[in-house]
Amino acid sequence: MGEPTQKFSITMPRDIAEAARARSGPSGLSAYVAAAVARQIERDNLNELIQVAEAEHGPITDGEVQAVRDQLHQARAQQIGDEASAA
């Protein structure tokens, strides 16, 4: 059995509601909205961690952000290469 649920009534702009309903698929609008809210909570938590880290160590520079992006791109390229070799 899944986690306990609770029913809510929310208000959102009609165009957003229609787009969400169109994309919600077989799991339904409630699951789609719950997943979107869960992602937003993750982002909020990450932002809080960044604020704490920056308060302790100083702001993150653009160069540091770019260095991490470069590492991620390299890791993805390597993973794609490894998957292609295994196939």
N, C-alpha and C positions, 0 to 999 in steps of 0.2 A: 504494500500500500504506500502511496506517495505521501509527501508532506501535507500537513493540514492546510487547508485553504480558507480564505475568508472572502466574501463578496464585497466589492466596492462599487460605488458609482463615481465616475470621473467625467470631467468635461474637457473636450479638446476641440480645436478647430475642425470643421467638417472635412476639409480637404486632407488633413492629416489622418483623420479617422478612416476615410474612404481608402486612402493609400495603404494604411495598415491592414485594413480588412482584405484588400485585394492581394496583399503579400502574405497574409497569415497562413495560408495553406490549410492542410487537413487538421493541424493541431488547434486551429482556431485563434480568434482575436485575443482572447484572454492569455493564452500561452505566449503569443507574440508580444503583447504589452508587458507581461511579466519578464520575458527575456530582455526587453529593452530597458526596463527599470533595473534589472540585475546588472546589465552592462554599465548603466549610469552610476550605480552604487560603486562598482569596481573602479570606474574613472575617478569618482569623488575620493575614494580611499587612496588611490595612487597619488592624486593631487595633494592630499594631506601628508602623505609620506614625503613627497618632494618638498613641501614647505618645511617640514621638520628637518630634512637633510640639508636644505639650503640655509636654514637658520643656524645650523651647527657648522656647516662646512663652506658656506658662501654659495652664491648663485652658480648654476651650471652654465658654462659658456657655450656659445654656438659651435665652437670647435669641438668641444666634448660631445655635444649632441651629434655632430656630423661623424665623429669617429665611431660612435656606437652604431649609427646608421650604416656606415661602411662595413662594420663587422657583421651586422645582420645580413646585409646584401651578400657578403662573401659566404656566410654560413648557408644562406638559401641556395646560392649558386652551387656550392659544394654538395648540398643535400640533393638537389636536382640532378647533378652529375652522378652522384652515388646511386640514385634510384634508376637512372638510365642505364648505368653499367650493370645493375642487378637484373634488369629486365631482359 
